[in-house]
Amino acid sequence: MRDSIQTSSRDELILENAPTPAASIASDTAIPLPAVNTICAIVVTYYPDSGFADRMERVAKQVSQIVIVDNRSEGESARRIQEVVQRFGIHLILNASNEGIAPALNAGVRWAESQGYRWVLTLDQDTLVEADMVSSLAQVFRSNPFPQQAAVIGSNSRDQFGKATSSDEPIESGGFRGKEMKTVLMSGSLVSVDAFTSIGGFREDFFMDCVDHEYCLRARSHGYRILMTEKPVMEHCPGAPTQHRLLWKTIRTSNHSISRRYFLARNSTILVREYSFVEPMWVLNYIWSYAKTLILLCLFETQRVAKLKAFIRGCVDGAMGRTTISVS
């Protein structure tokens, strides 16, 4: 692995129900098997915490190279990043400002592609990977009956309370034991660089939130498939989740910030507009899930009024197609 620094300004499905592969997917193009020596991990950072080095050590053992794309962390967080870069021989791309998750991921994938990698493992800075994450992702790829069509292989996950992302039954077809999904979380996902190049990368005007959903839905519209491991292979906690009692049930709320509430609402509205006729069941399920998070926000979170105002503003901007916003 090389140590270098670069600066920059800048629902589970039944298999036969997936879209018919687009003609652009070359069935005779050899795709290398995901393995330690064929995968580059991409980690987007923004003020990582004190546990960052330990999490990166787990990643470094499972991939050939790591690239960190930092969105202008400063102070102690910046020092932590430099220490990790030196310790694990990581390639570092320093953005001059907070460019958001999508531009940072795109920069990382393009660097990995320039180094000859055909697979990238995308990770959030706070994701804790299991020791068998990459081997589990590779097993899903090897056993799935449509290797040429695999755009993303996501990681089933647990949150900090031990709850798994998906409890649905795995698909069993021709020896394939995994899950075919419509969307997966981008953190912990094995992304085909060939598919990335074919469909155009991550949507940069989304800045953050729903970048993973949009990428997966767009990949499906191009004839690709989205897969996921059957078992949880990482711990991932969107937001700052807390548990609460509601009648006889224990429920969780994300406690997303005001700005995150805006981006979630805006980008979700855009996805509903763009995919209502293409992926109607996904849209309906997504709207229902999102509505439940708003109810929990009103019941248990702080800054309710400000967050609801951000939600309304995001919905209006999304409905109008406005994605240009100044982010401090």
Secondary structure, DSSP 8 states (H G I E B T S, - for coil): ---EEEEE------GGGS----TTS-TTS------GGGEEEEEEESS--TTHHHHHHHHHTTSSEEEEEES---HHHHHHHHHHHHHHT-EEEEESS---HHHHHHHHHHHHHHTT-SEEEEEETT-EE-TTHHHHHHHHHHHSS-GGGEEEEEEEEE-TTS-BS--S--EEETTEEEEEES---STTEEEEHHHHHHHTSS-GGG-SSSHHHHHHHHHHHTT-EEEEEEEEEEE--SS--EEEEETTEEEEE----HHHHHHHHHHHHHHHHHHTTTSHHHHHHHHHHHHHHHHHHHHH-SSHHHHHHHHHHHHHHHHHT-------
